[in-house]
Amino acid sequence: MPSTNGRRVLLAGASGVIGQRLVPRLVEAGYVVGGMTRSAGKTDLLRQLGAEPIVCDVFDRERLIEAVRDFAPDVILNELTDLPDDVESIGAYAELNARIRTEGNQNLIEAARKSGSPRYLAQTVAWQLPEGPDALAVAELERSTLAEGGVVLSYGQFYGPGTYNEGSAPAEPRVQIDRAAELTVELLDAPSGVVVITD
C-alpha cells in the first residue's frame, strides 16, 4: 500500500454501517479522517473511532461547502445512504435514499470543486434495481461521479454485524461488511471507473 503521509479523507456517512468500519481502518492506514454526520449525537462515537467529527447535513449546501473547505480533504468518500433501521420499512425510504444519491451527491461534488477538487469516490449498489426513483438515482450518481473523474464503489449486499443480514448471507452479489471496508481503503487511489466490491 502506498504511503498515506497523513492525507486527509472526508468520510460522508461516517456513522453508518460501513462508515463505522471505515474510520478505524483509515486511521490505521495513516489517514486523517473527518467523519461527517448529520447527527450531533454521533460525535462521541466518531471521536472514539478516531475521526474528527464534522456535523453537517449534506442538504445544507452552503454549510457543506464551508465544512469541506475547512477540513481541506485530499479525498472525499461518499458513503451516504438514507435507510431505515428495519429492513421491512425500506420501501418507504426509496424517495429519501434517491434524494441523497442525487441532490446529496451533487452537493458533495460541488463542495469538492470549491475546495480544490480532491479525489472523489461514491458508493452505489452492484445489483439491478427495479425501475423507479432508486434506479434512476443510482444511474445519476454513477454518471455524475464519473464525470468528475471519480470512482464508483459498487457494493454487493452487505452482511455481517450491524447489517440487515446479520445472521445469514444474502443472495449474490454480496460482500461481508468488514471485507467491504478493507477493500474500500485499498481503492482510495483507484483510477476513475466503476469498481464492483463483492466476495
Backbone as ProteinMPNN parsed JSONL, in Angstrom:
{"seq_chain_A": "MPSTNGRRVLLAGASGVIGQRLVPRLVEAGYVVGGMTRSAGKTDLLRQLGAEPIVCDVFDRERLIEAVRDFAPDVILNELTDLPDDVESIGAYAELNARIRTEGNQNLIEAARKSGSPRYLAQTVAWQLPEGPDALAVAELERSTLAEGGVVLSYGQFYGPGTYNEGSAPAEPRVQIDRAAELTVELLDAPSGVVVITD", "coords_chain_A": {"N_chain_A": [[0.851, -1.198, 0.0], [0.57, 2.25, -0.866], [2.341, 4.997, 0.716], [0.491, 6.964, 3.001], [1.005, 9.375, 4.177], [-0.322, 11.055, 6.05], [-2.562, 11.947, 4.64], [-5.715, 13.523, 4.013], [-8.954, 12.434, 4.59], [-12.259, 13.001, 3.898], [-15.029, 11.606, 5.164], [-18.165, 11.047, 4.279], [-21.15, 10.147, 5.793], [-20.163, 8.819, 7.945], [-21.048, 7.697, 10.334], [-22.591, 5.589, 9.634], [-23.353, 2.095, 8.751], [-21.206, 0.953, 7.202], [-19.494, 3.106, 7.373], [-18.713, 3.265, 10.096], [-16.989, 1.137, 10.204], [-15.077, 1.835, 8.423], [-13.742, 4.127, 9.444], [-11.839, 3.426, 11.657], [-10.119, 1.768, 10.161], [-9.13, 3.444, 8.178], [-7.77, 5.313, 9.749], [-5.859, 3.641, 10.898], [-4.443, 3.056, 8.607], [-3.096, 5.383, 8.258], [-4.366, 7.717, 7.506], [-5.827, 10.989, 8.016], [-8.927, 11.48, 9.332], [-11.945, 13.032, 8.603], [-14.971, 12.79, 9.957], [-18.073, 12.878, 8.734], [-21.332, 13.587, 9.808], [-24.884, 13.915, 10.128], [-25.962, 13.961, 12.555], [-25.692, 15.281, 15.692], [-25.537, 13.768, 17.946], [-23.885, 11.669, 17.353], [-21.253, 12.352, 17.526], [-19.473, 11.718, 19.657], [-19.148, 8.953, 19.351], [-17.84, 8.918, 16.835], [-15.47, 10.243, 17.464], [-14.375, 8.402, 19.271], [-13.878, 6.323, 17.509], [-11.838, 7.417, 16.084], [-12.032, 9.554, 14.361], [-12.233, 13.02, 13.279], [-14.972, 14.704, 14.22], [-17.503, 16.001, 12.05], [-20.226, 17.856, 11.985], [-22.816, 18.02, 9.869], [-25.396, 18.558, 7.553], [-25.931, 17.073, 4.484], [-27.677, 18.252, 2.748], [-27.709, 20.891, 3.363], [-26.43, 23.116, 1.633], [-24.665, 25.395, 1.595], [-23.468, 25.334, 4.142], [-22.258, 22.86, 3.954], [-20.349, 23.245, 1.897], [-18.697, 25.06, 3.205], [-17.858, 23.454, 5.377], [-16.421, 21.406, 4.094], [-14.407, 22.882, 2.827], [-13.124, 23.89, 5.127], [-12.097, 21.556, 6.281], [-10.429, 20.671, 4.299], [-9.919, 18.306, 2.459], [-7.96, 15.611, 0.991], [-9.14, 13.531, -0.183], [-12.504, 12.704, -0.878], [-14.956, 10.658, 0.41], [-17.885, 9.304, -0.315], [-20.218, 7.816, 1.465], [-22.895, 7.933, 1.914], [-26.208, 7.072, 2.782], [-29.779, 6.855, 3.032], [-31.454, 5.095, 4.924], [-33.781, 2.896, 6.612], [-33.678, 1.566, 10.021], [-34.976, -0.818, 10.224], [-35.366, -3.413, 8.005], [-37.798, -4.062, 6.854], [-39.086, -1.681, 6.431], [-37.963, -0.522, 4.245], [-38.936, 0.12, 1.684], [-40.44, 2.432, 2.07], [-38.537, 4.338, 2.232], [-37.51, 4.893, -0.226], [-37.668, 7.282, -1.806], [-36.32, 9.117, -0.161], [-33.773, 7.982, -0.002], [-33.101, 8.047, -2.674], [-32.945, 10.802, -3.032], [-30.691, 11.477, -1.513], [-28.736, 10.303, -3.008], [-28.802, 11.751, -5.333], [-29.318, 14.752, -5.147], [-27.853, 15.049, -2.731], [-25.359, 13.843, -3.362], [-24.62, 15.492, -5.507], [-24.34, 17.956, -4.211], [-22.135, 17.38, -2.589], [-20.198, 16.959, -4.567], [-20.09, 19.508, -5.636], [-19.11, 20.906, -3.421], [-16.624, 19.69, -3.292], [-15.454, 20.629, -5.666], [-15.168, 23.274, -4.962], [-13.217, 23.204, -3.127], [-10.706, 22.653, -4.09], [-10.883, 20.376, -5.66], [-10.552, 17.511, -4.64], [-9.749, 13.936, -4.739], [-12.514, 11.825, -5.585], [-14.889, 9.595, -4.392], [-17.733, 7.473, -4.553], [-20.458, 5.627, -3.161], [-22.424, 2.928, -4.457], [-24.793, 0.432, -5.621], [-24.357, -3.058, -6.416], [-26.232, -4.568, -7.652], [-29.078, -5.043, -9.853], [-31.498, -2.61, -9.756], [-35.092, -2.366, -9.401], [-37.11, -0.645, -11.845], [-37.573, 2.811, -11.224], [-37.482, 5.469, -8.7], [-35.148, 4.908, -7.189], [-33.445, 3.393, -8.911], [-33.045, 5.235, -10.975], [-31.76, 7.223, -9.52], [-29.376, 5.949, -8.752], [-28.183, 5.603, -11.262], [-27.796, 8.289, -11.936], [-26.044, 9.137, -9.878], [-23.804, 7.558, -10.482], [-23.148, 8.498, -13.056], [-22.602, 11.252, -12.569], [-20.486, 11.099, -10.746], [-18.474, 9.789, -12.217], [-18.13, 11.695, -14.19], [-16.674, 13.558, -12.852], [-14.232, 12.45, -12.828], [-14.141, 10.546, -10.907], [-14.481, 7.679, -8.634], [-16.668, 4.99, -8.68], [-18.011, 3.065, -6.202], [-19.221, 0.045, -6.211], [-21.146, -1.785, -4.379], [-21.816, -5.143, -3.276], [-24.637, -6.772, -1.628], [-24.585, -6.021, 1.771], [-23.46, -8.079, 4.474], [-23.249, -9.44, 7.804], [-22.107, -8.225, 11.08], [-24.26, -5.718, 12.36], [-25.552, -5.203, 9.961], [-28.378, -5.547, 7.646], [-28.4, -8.208, 7.229], [-27.483, -9.96, 9.412], [-27.359, -12.555, 10.459], [-27.236, -14.377, 8.356], [-25.968, -15.024, 5.034], [-26.911, -12.959, 2.295], [-28.514, -13.201, -0.987], [-26.374, -13.393, -3.902], [-25.26, -10.479, -5.789], [-22.97, -10.142, -3.081], [-21.322, -8.944, -0.075], [-19.176, -9.306, 2.661], [-19.336, -7.175, 5.478], [-16.992, -6.184, 6.816], [-14.993, -6.945, 5.072], [-15.764, -5.426, 2.888], [-15.173, -2.864, 3.851], [-12.363, -3.046, 4.163], [-11.535, -3.426, 1.474], [-12.424, -1.025, 0.388], [-10.726, 0.909, 1.553], [-8.37, 0.168, 0.302], [-8.928, 0.994, -2.247], [-8.812, 3.731, -2.515], [-7.056, 5.127, -4.135], [-7.674, 4.246, -6.636], [-7.99, 4.128, -10.253], [-10.219, 6.256, -12.167], [-13.518, 5.013, -12.555], [-15.921, 2.291, -12.499], [-16.004, 0.224, -9.755], [-16.57, -2.997, -8.749], [-17.505, -4.34, -5.698], [-17.418, -7.196, -4.171], [-17.807, -10.43, -2.527]], "CA_chain_A": [[0.0, 0.0, 0.0], [1.403, 3.441, -0.896], [2.334, 5.798, 1.939], [-0.617, 7.931, 3.039], [1.582, 10.662, 4.606], [-1.3, 11.914, 6.728], [-3.568, 12.503, 3.729], [-6.966, 13.808, 4.702], [-10.147, 11.837, 3.977], [-13.559, 13.38, 4.434], [-15.929, 10.465, 5.017], [-19.574, 11.411, 4.455], [-21.825, 8.919, 6.203], [-19.182, 8.145, 8.812], [-21.667, 6.958, 11.445], [-23.383, 4.492, 9.077], [-22.875, 0.722, 8.971], [-19.845, 0.795, 6.67], [-18.7, 4.227, 7.866], [-18.121, 2.929, 11.404], [-15.895, 0.191, 9.982], [-14.041, 2.509, 7.638], [-12.954, 5.118, 10.205], [-10.616, 2.884, 12.277], [-9.202, 1.228, 9.145], [-8.47, 4.593, 7.545], [-6.825, 5.853, 10.738], [-4.769, 2.662, 10.991], [-3.66, 3.166, 7.365], [-2.335, 6.631, 8.293], [-5.14, 8.875, 7.044], [-6.542, 11.858, 8.956], [-10.306, 11.29, 8.901], [-13.042, 13.898, 9.008], [-16.172, 11.954, 9.912], [-19.247, 13.732, 8.6], [-22.625, 13.033, 10.203], [-25.878, 14.983, 10.342], [-26.459, 13.802, 13.915], [-24.759, 15.734, 16.732], [-25.439, 12.697, 18.93], [-22.912, 10.645, 16.921], [-19.883, 12.892, 17.537], [-18.63, 10.971, 20.61], [-18.834, 7.683, 18.69], [-16.842, 9.153, 15.783], [-14.197, 10.537, 18.144], [-13.858, 7.123, 19.812], [-13.382, 5.53, 16.377], [-10.601, 8.039, 15.622], [-12.285, 10.627, 13.391], [-12.564, 14.381, 13.703], [-16.372, 14.794, 13.828], [-17.983, 17.158, 11.308], [-21.691, 17.78, 11.983], [-23.282, 18.764, 8.703], [-26.395, 17.894, 6.712], [-25.498, 17.183, 3.078], [-28.633, 19.079, 2.002], [-27.42, 22.299, 3.684], [-25.353, 23.272, 0.653], [-23.672, 26.417, 1.99], [-22.734, 24.819, 5.313], [-21.442, 21.743, 3.464], [-19.195, 23.821, 1.184], [-17.838, 25.631, 4.25], [-17.267, 22.357, 6.163], [-15.422, 20.719, 3.263], [-13.271, 23.821, 2.702], [-12.425, 23.965, 6.42], [-11.353, 20.313, 6.518], [-9.436, 20.603, 3.212], [-9.566, 16.905, 2.231], [-7.313, 15.115, -0.231], [-10.076, 12.537, -0.721], [-13.862, 12.674, -0.328], [-15.534, 9.33, 0.285], [-19.321, 9.45, -0.092], [-20.875, 6.568, 1.866], [-24.206, 8.351, 2.411], [-27.484, 6.467, 2.396], [-30.861, 7.211, 3.954], [-32.165, 3.82, 5.026], [-34.318, 2.662, 7.96], [-33.034, 0.513, 10.813], [-35.727, -2.053, 9.988], [-35.387, -3.715, 6.573], [-39.193, -4.127, 6.38], [-39.541, -0.318, 6.096], [-37.052, 0.019, 3.235], [-39.697, 0.69, 0.567], [-40.896, 3.779, 2.428], [-37.386, 5.247, 2.192], [-36.969, 4.956, -1.593], [-37.524, 8.68, -2.241], [-35.282, 9.741, 0.672], [-32.477, 7.442, -0.401], [-32.85, 8.584, -4.017], [-32.548, 12.215, -2.908], [-29.316, 11.577, -1.001], [-27.854, 9.883, -4.105], [-28.82, 12.754, -6.411], [-29.022, 16.083, -4.606], [-26.774, 14.952, -1.744], [-24.1, 13.591, -4.077], [-24.285, 16.679, -6.296], [-23.847, 18.96, -3.261], [-20.769, 16.988, -2.208], [-19.334, 17.218, -5.729], [-19.891, 20.96, -5.721], [-18.21, 21.27, -2.318], [-15.292, 19.22, -3.699], [-14.945, 21.579, -6.676], [-14.845, 24.558, -4.316], [-12.118, 23.035, -2.162], [-9.503, 22.167, -4.76], [-11.155, 19.122, -6.393], [-9.894, 16.297, -4.157], [-10.268, 12.675, -5.309], [-13.91, 11.658, -5.185], [-15.42, 8.232, -4.505], [-19.112, 7.415, -4.06], [-20.964, 4.251, -3.108], [-23.687, 2.543, -5.071], [-25.084, -0.99, -5.407], [-23.882, -3.918, -7.507], [-27.326, -5.36, -8.224], [-30.022, -4.303, -10.685], [-32.67, -2.156, -9.013], [-36.281, -2.256, -10.242], [-37.325, 0.709, -12.374], [-38.166, 3.708, -10.233], [-36.599, 6.554, -8.243], [-33.853, 4.383, -6.726], [-32.625, 3.024, -10.076], [-32.676, 6.492, -11.648], [-30.802, 7.92, -8.656], [-28.087, 5.247, -8.858], [-27.619, 5.953, -12.574], [-27.357, 9.694, -11.868], [-24.855, 9.185, -9.02], [-22.668, 6.987, -11.211], [-22.799, 9.411, -14.152], [-22.002, 12.496, -12.063], [-19.201, 10.775, -10.113], [-17.514, 9.515, -13.291], [-17.887, 12.962, -14.884], [-15.659, 14.281, -12.067], [-13.024, 11.62, -12.762], [-14.203, 9.836, -9.631], [-14.589, 6.222, -8.576], [-17.944, 4.468, -8.176], [-17.833, 1.842, -5.422], [-20.467, -0.691, -6.44], [-21.11, -2.826, -3.348], [-22.823, -6.188, -3.13], [-25.435, -6.634, -0.403], [-23.786, -6.206, 2.978], [-23.891, -8.999, 5.529], [-22.348, -9.417, 8.949], [-22.567, -7.448, 12.23], [-24.815, -4.384, 12.149], [-26.215, -5.082, 8.661], [-29.693, -6.185, 7.574], [-28.178, -9.653, 7.116], [-26.507, -10.287, 10.472], [-27.265, -13.979, 10.75], [-27.018, -15.23, 7.189], [-25.53, -14.315, 3.825], [-27.986, -12.751, 1.333], [-28.228, -13.648, -2.357], [-25.322, -12.643, -4.599], [-23.917, -10.141, -5.301], [-22.925, -9.821, -1.656], [-19.973, -8.727, 0.461], [-19.116, -9.196, 4.126], [-19.168, -5.746, 5.761], [-15.599, -5.848, 7.137], [-14.259, -7.1, 3.809], [-16.114, -4.244, 2.083], [-14.415, -1.727, 4.38], [-10.943, -3.255, 3.82], [-11.355, -3.184, 0.037], [-12.639, 0.408, 0.135], [-9.484, 1.623, 1.904], [-7.383, -0.146, -0.743], [-9.351, 1.573, -3.528], [-8.841, 5.205, -2.483], [-6.262, 5.66, -5.249], [-8.025, 3.527, -7.869], [-8.306, 5.011, -11.38], [-11.645, 6.531, -12.363], [-14.278, 3.914, -13.143], [-16.829, 1.585, -11.591], [-15.352, -0.941, -9.138], [-17.535, -3.868, -8.079], [-16.943, -4.834, -4.433], [-18.189, -8.366, -3.746], [-16.994, -11.534, -2.016]], "C_chain_A": [[0.882, 1.242, 0.0], [1.313, 4.222, 0.412], [1.211, 6.824, 1.886], [-0.139, 9.319, 3.469], [0.568, 11.613, 5.227], [-2.301, 12.561, 5.791], [-4.923, 12.553, 4.42], [-8.155, 13.248, 3.917], [-11.388, 12.375, 4.671], [-14.528, 12.239, 4.113], [-17.347, 10.917, 5.326], [-20.356, 10.134, 4.722], [-20.973, 8.116, 7.17], [-19.822, 7.336, 9.932], [-22.558, 5.822, 10.946], [-22.703, 3.141, 9.267], [-21.45, 0.535, 8.435], [-18.942, 1.925, 7.16], [-17.994, 3.91, 9.17], [-16.988, 1.913, 11.276], [-14.75, 0.827, 9.211], [-13.153, 3.409, 8.489], [-11.714, 4.494, 10.831], [-9.618, 2.33, 11.265], [-8.449, 2.356, 8.438], [-7.412, 5.195, 8.478], [-5.599, 4.942, 10.846], [-3.863, 2.739, 9.763], [-2.911, 4.5, 7.264], [-3.069, 7.864, 7.793], [-5.658, 9.689, 8.227], [-7.986, 11.87, 8.471], [-11.231, 12.349, 9.487], [-14.316, 13.096, 8.853], [-17.418, 12.817, 9.889], [-20.515, 12.973, 8.96], [-23.605, 14.182, 10.364], [-26.366, 14.984, 11.784], [-25.411, 14.199, 14.946], [-24.552, 14.656, 17.795], [-24.409, 11.628, 18.574], [-21.454, 11.124, 17.05], [-18.959, 12.119, 18.481], [-18.199, 9.639, 20.008], [-17.724, 7.88, 17.659], [-15.474, 9.471, 16.377], [-13.552, 9.251, 18.668], [-13.269, 6.259, 18.697], [-12.1, 6.123, 15.784], [-10.769, 9.161, 14.614], [-12.428, 11.979, 14.07], [-14.017, 14.602, 13.271], [-16.7, 16.108, 13.1], [-19.505, 17.018, 11.232], [-22.215, 18.666, 10.861], [-24.308, 17.925, 7.945], [-26.014, 18.139, 5.257], [-26.45, 18.051, 2.251], [-28.51, 20.566, 2.343], [-26.185, 22.694, 2.878], [-24.264, 24.244, 1.105], [-22.829, 25.93, 3.165], [-21.797, 23.679, 4.885], [-20.182, 22.258, 2.771], [-18.181, 24.375, 2.19], [-17.105, 24.524, 5.027], [-16.171, 21.636, 5.376], [-14.19, 21.608, 3.096], [-12.442, 23.847, 3.979], [-11.576, 22.719, 6.667], [-10.236, 20.116, 5.488], [-8.988, 19.168, 2.914], [-8.747, 16.682, 0.963], [-8.233, 14.139, -0.961], [-11.433, 12.768, -0.069], [-14.441, 11.301, -0.634], [-17.01, 9.433, 0.675], [-19.943, 8.075, 0.181], [-22.277, 6.859, 2.407], [-25.328, 7.475, 1.868], [-28.528, 7.004, 3.365], [-31.779, 6.005, 4.013], [-32.658, 3.61, 6.46], [-33.517, 1.597, 8.701], [-33.675, -0.848, 10.525], [-35.873, -2.287, 8.486], [-36.813, -3.75, 6.005], [-39.706, -2.755, 5.933], [-38.801, 0.268, 4.898], [-37.781, 0.684, 2.064], [-40.126, 2.12, 0.823], [-39.773, 4.811, 2.322], [-36.837, 5.457, 0.777], [-36.715, 6.387, -2.041], [-36.401, 9.378, -1.473], [-33.897, 9.284, 0.236], [-32.104, 7.934, -1.8], [-32.363, 10.029, -3.931], [-31.09, 12.334, -2.439], [-28.316, 11.186, -2.093], [-27.79, 10.912, -5.228], [-28.413, 14.11, -5.857], [-27.859, 16.053, -3.609], [-25.421, 14.762, -2.405], [-23.67, 14.825, -4.859], [-23.747, 17.801, -5.403], [-22.414, 18.655, -2.822], [-19.784, 17.252, -3.345], [-19.052, 18.714, -5.85], [-18.943, 21.447, -4.625], [-16.779, 20.847, -2.642], [-14.669, 20.203, -4.689], [-14.475, 22.871, -6.024], [-13.757, 24.413, -3.261], [-10.933, 22.33, -2.817], [-9.652, 20.84, -5.476], [-10.319, 17.932, -5.905], [-10.417, 15.073, -4.914], [-11.66, 12.422, -4.76], [-14.351, 10.222, -5.437], [-16.826, 8.218, -3.923], [-19.638, 5.987, -4.148], [-22.271, 4.095, -3.858], [-23.849, 1.029, -4.893], [-24.75, -1.811, -6.644], [-24.996, -4.768, -8.113], [-28.293, -4.443, -8.979], [-31.231, -3.903, -9.84], [-33.883, -2.141, -9.938], [-36.459, -0.817, -10.719], [-38.018, 1.565, -11.328], [-37.136, 4.714, -9.754], [-35.209, 6.073, -7.832], [-32.918, 4.076, -7.894], [-32.157, 4.266, -10.825], [-31.615, 7.235, -10.846], [-29.421, 7.286, -8.722], [-27.409, 5.603, -10.178], [-27.073, 7.373, -12.574], [-26.097, 9.827, -11.018], [-23.636, 8.67, -9.775], [-22.201, 7.947, -12.308], [-22.052, 10.639, -13.619], [-20.65, 12.248, -11.398], [-18.126, 10.538, -11.175], [-17.176, 10.791, -14.065], [-16.842, 13.813, -14.161], [-14.325, 13.535, -12.06], [-12.966, 10.802, -11.492], [-14.328, 8.334, -9.786], [-15.949, 5.865, -7.982], [-17.669, 3.139, -7.49], [-19.16, 1.096, -5.433], [-20.488, -1.92, -5.535], [-22.184, -3.888, -3.552], [-23.609, -5.946, -1.857], [-24.557, -6.941, 0.807], [-24.363, -7.324, 3.843], [-22.832, -9.0, 6.617], [-22.885, -8.476, 10.018], [-23.081, -6.065, 11.838], [-25.542, -4.2, 10.835], [-27.623, -5.689, 8.729], [-29.574, -7.707, 7.576], [-27.134, -10.097, 8.14], [-26.274, -11.79, 10.578], [-26.939, -14.86, 9.562], [-26.626, -14.385, 5.984], [-26.707, -14.158, 2.866], [-27.604, -13.327, -0.032], [-27.074, -12.821, -2.938], [-25.964, -11.583, -5.494], [-23.962, -9.719, -3.832], [-21.479, -9.603, -1.241], [-20.064, -8.606, 1.981], [-18.677, -7.768, 4.48], [-17.713, -5.361, 6.07], [-14.707, -5.972, 5.906], [-14.517, -5.888, 2.914], [-15.307, -3.025, 2.537], [-12.932, -1.843, 4.024], [-10.68, -2.919, 2.356], [-11.509, -1.7, -0.296], [-11.373, 1.203, 0.432], [-8.425, 1.389, 0.824], [-7.684, 0.572, -2.059], [-9.303, 3.103, -3.569], [-8.046, 5.83, -3.626], [-6.545, 4.939, -6.571], [-8.277, 4.526, -9.0], [-9.814, 5.177, -11.523], [-12.326, 5.351, -13.048], [-15.227, 3.354, -12.123], [-16.116, 0.347, -11.08], [-16.412, -1.741, -8.39], [-16.861, -4.497, -6.865], [-17.848, -5.951, -3.927], [-17.239, -9.416, -3.189], [-16.294, -12.257, -3.158]], "O_chain_A": [[1.841, 1.31, 0.768], [0.32, 4.119, 1.133], [0.999, 7.474, 0.863], [-0.788, 10.321, 3.17], [0.589, 12.817, 4.971], [-2.841, 13.621, 6.108], [-5.232, 11.739, 5.29], [-8.335, 13.549, 2.737], [-11.55, 12.225, 5.882], [-14.807, 11.949, 2.95], [-17.697, 11.145, 6.484], [-20.244, 9.16, 3.978], [-21.05, 6.888, 7.211], [-19.216, 6.389, 10.433], [-23.214, 5.158, 11.749], [-21.627, 3.046, 9.858], [-20.587, 0.015, 9.142], [-17.743, 1.716, 7.343], [-16.821, 4.239, 9.343], [-16.121, 1.839, 12.148], [-13.597, 0.41, 9.331], [-11.941, 3.454, 8.281], [-10.612, 4.977, 10.573], [-8.408, 2.409, 11.48], [-7.263, 2.224, 8.14], [-6.31, 5.538, 8.051], [-4.46, 5.408, 10.882], [-2.657, 2.514, 9.864], [-2.177, 4.728, 6.302], [-2.475, 8.935, 7.668], [-5.899, 9.147, 9.306], [-8.249, 12.229, 7.323], [-11.293, 12.538, 10.701], [-14.703, 12.756, 7.735], [-17.783, 13.418, 10.899], [-20.747, 11.863, 8.482], [-23.208, 15.298, 10.698], [-27.093, 15.887, 12.198], [-24.372, 13.55, 15.071], [-23.52, 14.629, 18.465], [-24.093, 10.774, 19.401], [-20.529, 10.382, 16.719], [-17.795, 11.885, 18.154], [-17.042, 9.237, 20.132], [-16.774, 7.098, 17.613], [-14.446, 9.028, 15.864], [-12.347, 9.042, 18.527], [-12.286, 5.55, 18.908], [-11.363, 5.438, 15.074], [-9.788, 9.669, 14.07], [-12.705, 12.071, 15.266], [-14.284, 14.681, 12.072], [-16.233, 17.179, 13.487], [-20.017, 16.168, 10.504], [-22.078, 19.889, 10.894], [-24.107, 16.731, 7.724], [-25.8, 19.28, 4.848], [-26.08, 18.532, 1.18], [-29.13, 21.406, 1.692], [-25.055, 22.62, 3.363], [-23.075, 23.941, 1.005], [-21.61, 26.102, 3.171], [-20.684, 23.556, 5.395], [-19.082, 21.768, 3.025], [-16.973, 24.184, 2.047], [-15.909, 24.628, 5.301], [-15.123, 21.297, 5.926], [-13.06, 21.134, 3.211], [-11.212, 23.828, 3.93], [-10.47, 22.812, 7.198], [-9.225, 19.474, 5.773], [-7.815, 18.84, 3.091], [-8.827, 17.448, 0.003], [-8.129, 13.942, -2.172], [-11.518, 12.999, 1.137], [-14.422, 10.84, -1.775], [-17.341, 9.624, 1.846], [-20.165, 7.283, -0.734], [-22.786, 6.124, 3.253], [-25.393, 7.178, 0.675], [-28.18, 7.552, 4.41], [-32.747, 5.901, 3.261], [-32.034, 4.083, 7.41], [-32.775, 0.827, 8.093], [-33.015, -1.886, 10.574], [-36.44, -1.456, 7.777], [-37.015, -3.498, 4.817], [-40.651, -2.672, 5.148], [-38.994, 1.439, 4.569], [-37.31, 1.682, 1.518], [-40.171, 2.933, -0.1], [-40.029, 6.015, 2.323], [-35.817, 6.123, 0.6], [-35.657, 6.68, -2.599], [-35.624, 10.136, -2.053], [-32.971, 10.086, 0.118], [-30.936, 8.205, -2.078], [-31.468, 10.429, -4.675], [-30.349, 13.193, -2.917], [-27.186, 11.675, -2.108], [-26.824, 10.938, -5.992], [-27.289, 14.563, -6.074], [-26.987, 16.923, -3.637], [-24.451, 15.435, -2.056], [-22.488, 15.17, -4.874], [-22.816, 18.511, -5.784], [-21.586, 19.558, -2.698], [-18.668, 17.715, -3.11], [-17.927, 19.128, -6.128], [-18.082, 22.292, -4.868], [-15.829, 21.557, -2.31], [-13.499, 20.563, -4.564], [-13.509, 23.488, -6.472], [-13.412, 25.379, -2.58], [-10.248, 21.521, -2.191], [-8.653, 20.234, -5.864], [-9.487, 17.405, -6.644], [-11.406, 15.162, -5.641], [-11.956, 12.759, -3.614], [-14.208, 9.697, -6.542], [-17.089, 8.875, -2.915], [-19.315, 5.241, -5.072], [-23.106, 4.999, -3.893], [-23.127, 0.415, -4.107], [-24.847, -1.328, -7.773], [-24.739, -5.595, -8.988], [-28.318, -3.23, -8.766], [-31.908, -4.762, -9.275], [-33.731, -1.925, -11.14], [-36.004, 0.119, -10.061], [-38.929, 1.111, -10.636], [-36.047, 4.812, -10.32], [-34.211, 6.745, -8.092], [-31.745, 4.448, -7.874], [-31.007, 4.34, -11.258], [-30.685, 7.807, -11.413], [-28.411, 7.99, -8.746], [-26.209, 5.874, -10.213], [-26.013, 7.635, -13.142], [-25.176, 10.553, -11.393], [-22.563, 9.272, -9.718], [-21.003, 8.179, -12.468], [-21.006, 11.018, -14.146], [-19.76, 13.095, -11.477], [-17.003, 11.026, -11.048], [-16.051, 10.945, -14.542], [-16.204, 14.675, -14.766], [-13.392, 13.94, -11.366], [-11.89, 10.407, -11.043], [-14.288, 7.79, -10.889], [-16.332, 6.368, -6.925], [-17.162, 2.202, -8.107], [-20.105, 1.479, -4.743], [-19.926, -2.962, -5.873], [-23.309, -3.584, -3.947], [-23.299, -5.033, -1.091], [-23.881, -7.969, 0.865], [-25.578, -7.497, 3.936], [-21.683, -8.619, 6.395], [-24.001, -7.974, 9.888], [-22.432, -5.336, 11.089], [-26.108, -3.131, 10.602], [-28.007, -6.272, 9.743], [-30.535, -8.41, 7.889], [-26.047, -10.55, 7.783], [-25.144, -12.244, 10.762], [-26.424, -15.966, 9.729], [-26.914, -13.19, 5.923], [-27.437, -15.122, 2.637], [-26.513, -13.87, -0.206], [-26.834, -11.691, -2.512], [-27.104, -11.762, -5.922], [-24.883, -9.024, -3.402], [-20.543, -10.005, -1.931], [-20.917, -7.895, 2.512], [-17.764, -7.221, 3.861], [-17.252, -4.31, 5.624], [-13.774, -5.189, 5.726], [-13.603, -5.385, 2.261], [-14.82, -2.251, 1.713], [-12.31, -0.856, 3.63], [-9.722, -2.216, 2.035], [-10.806, -1.18, -1.162], [-10.99, 2.074, -0.349], [-7.674, 2.301, 0.474], [-6.793, 0.738, -2.893], [-9.714, 3.704, -4.561], [-8.339, 6.951, -4.04], [-5.751, 5.014, -7.509], [-8.725, 5.644, -8.747], [-10.588, 4.34, -11.057], [-11.792, 4.767, -13.99], [-15.336, 3.871, -11.011], [-15.672, -0.487, -11.868], [-17.076, -1.214, -7.496], [-15.795, -5.103, -6.973], [-18.899, -5.701, -3.337], [-16.023, -9.316, -3.352], [-15.562, -13.218, -2.925]]}, "name": "protein", "num_of_chains": 1, "seq": "MPSTNGRRVLLAGASGVIGQRLVPRLVEAGYVVGGMTRSAGKTDLLRQLGAEPIVCDVFDRERLIEAVRDFAPDVILNELTDLPDDVESIGAYAELNARIRTEGNQNLIEAARKSGSPRYLAQTVAWQLPEGPDALAVAELERSTLAEGGVVLSYGQFYGPGTYNEGSAPAEPRVQIDRAAELTVELLDAPSGVVVITD"}
